[in-house]
Amino acid sequence: MGWLVFNQLPDSLTAIGIAIICASGAGIAYVEHHRHRSHPVVVTETSA
């Protein structure tokens, strides 16, 4: 966003932080996706 508006790139420490946050978000999405695929939720009906 800053690059588009102010024509400034983030410094190296900020870029590393951005990479860590993006990688952790992608990792969480990957794990959650595969966790839900391997253990599907089965809904059973019970009689009252």
Secondary structure, DSSP 8 states (H G I E B T S, - for coil): -HHHHH-----HHHHHHHHHHHHHHHHHHHHHHHHHHHS---------
